[in-house]
Amino acid sequence: MSSTALAGFLLLTSPTVQADTLVIPLGQQAAQASAQLPQRGLNSSSVRQRYGEPANRHAPVGQPPISRWDYADFSVYFEHDNVIHSVRQHRRQGN
């Protein structure tokens, strides 16, 4: 069997491949909304004073120690006592 005939045979007898498309929506965080989150560099007492007590505190992990405070709509990450990042909680959209 020639290589061309073999290639044609394989194309005709190979199973059809199908794939679904998975759509994952990205956050719709506007600049105004993210401005309401604790900003990088704030210390924990400033965050507590402005946003109140967190619903949950996670103990520091690693070196340097990174801890997390969870609020109802966002989480704040600290390195030692200073904010390094704030993120909004993902909310599922109804179908």
Salt bridges, closest charged atoms under 4 A:
GLU53 OE2 - ARG48 NE 3.67
GLU53 OE1 - ARG57 NH2 2.68
ASP70 OD2 - HIS58 NE2 2.64
ASP70 OD1 - ARG68 NE 2.83
ASP73 OD1 - ARG91 NH2 2.93
